[in-house]
Amino acid sequence: MSNGGADKKVAAGICGILLGALGIHKFVLGYQTEGLIMLLVSILSCGLIAPVMSIIGLVEGIIYLTKSDDEFVATYVSGKRGWF
């Protein structure tokens, strides 16, 4: 499962589901800007907007895990699609 970035799929998916509000799944995929946005929104809002970030992370984690390896690589590794 190490075909050009597909090895990140499970790690990013699980991090998105469990740690979505912190944007860790974005950092796993190499999206520093998007990850920093999610992290700072969660922290600077004193946790008030963190549930929204959690839902975004949950949805993205599920999307990552339901895509085939080739589709995942084409969309998120090669295509550099940062959101959804």
C-alpha positions as CSV (number, residue, x, y, z in Angstrom):
1,M,0.0,0.0,0.0
2,S,3.0,2.3,-0.4
3,N,2.2,3.4,-4.0
4,G,3.1,7.1,-4.2
5,G,1.2,8.3,-1.1
6,A,-1.5,5.8,-0.5
7,D,0.3,4.8,2.7
8,K,-0.9,8.1,4.2
9,K,-4.6,7.3,3.6
10,V,-5.3,5.3,6.7
11,A,-3.2,7.5,9.0
12,A,-4.9,10.7,7.6
13,G,-8.4,9.1,7.8
14,I,-8.0,7.9,11.4
15,C,-6.5,11.3,12.5
16,G,-9.3,13.1,10.8
17,I,-11.9,11.0,12.6
18,L,-10.3,11.1,16.0
19,L,-8.4,14.5,16.0
20,G,-10.3,16.4,13.4
21,A,-10.6,19.6,15.3
22,L,-6.8,19.9,15.6
23,G,-6.2,19.4,11.8
24,I,-3.7,16.7,12.4
25,H,-4.9,14.8,9.3
26,K,-4.0,17.9,7.2
27,F,-0.4,17.8,8.5
28,V,-0.2,14.1,7.8
29,L,-1.0,14.8,4.1
30,G,1.5,17.7,4.0
31,Y,-1.1,20.5,4.0
32,Q,0.5,22.8,6.6
33,T,-1.7,25.9,5.8
34,E,-5.0,24.0,6.0
35,G,-3.8,22.2,9.2
36,L,-2.7,25.4,10.8
37,I,-6.1,27.0,10.0
38,M,-8.0,24.2,11.6
39,L,-5.7,24.2,14.7
40,L,-5.8,27.9,15.2
41,V,-9.6,28.2,14.7
42,S,-10.1,25.6,17.3
43,I,-7.6,27.1,19.8
44,L,-8.3,30.8,19.2
45,S,-12.0,30.4,19.5
46,C,-11.4,28.9,23.0
47,G,-13.0,25.7,21.8
48,L,-16.3,27.3,20.7
49,I,-15.8,26.5,17.0
50,A,-13.9,23.3,17.7
51,P,-17.1,21.1,17.2
52,V,-17.4,22.5,13.7
53,M,-13.8,21.7,13.0
54,S,-14.4,18.2,14.5
55,I,-17.3,17.6,12.1
56,I,-15.2,18.7,9.1
57,G,-12.4,16.4,10.2
58,L,-14.8,13.5,10.7
59,V,-16.3,14.0,7.2
60,E,-12.8,14.3,5.6
61,G,-11.6,11.2,7.5
62,I,-14.5,9.2,6.2
63,I,-14.0,10.5,2.7
64,Y,-10.3,9.5,2.8
65,L,-11.0,6.0,4.0
66,T,-13.8,5.3,1.5
67,K,-11.7,6.3,-1.6
68,S,-9.7,3.7,-3.4
69,D,-5.9,4.0,-3.1
70,D,-5.6,5.3,-6.7
71,E,-8.4,7.8,-6.2
72,F,-6.9,9.0,-3.0
73,V,-3.5,9.5,-4.5
74,A,-4.9,11.3,-7.5
75,T,-7.1,13.6,-5.4
76,Y,-5.1,14.4,-2.3
77,V,-1.4,13.5,-3.1
78,S,-1.0,14.4,-6.7
79,G,-4.0,16.8,-7.0
80,K,-3.2,18.6,-3.7
81,R,-6.9,19.1,-2.9
82,G,-6.8,20.7,0.5
83,W,-10.4,20.6,1.5
84,F,-13.0,17.8,1.2
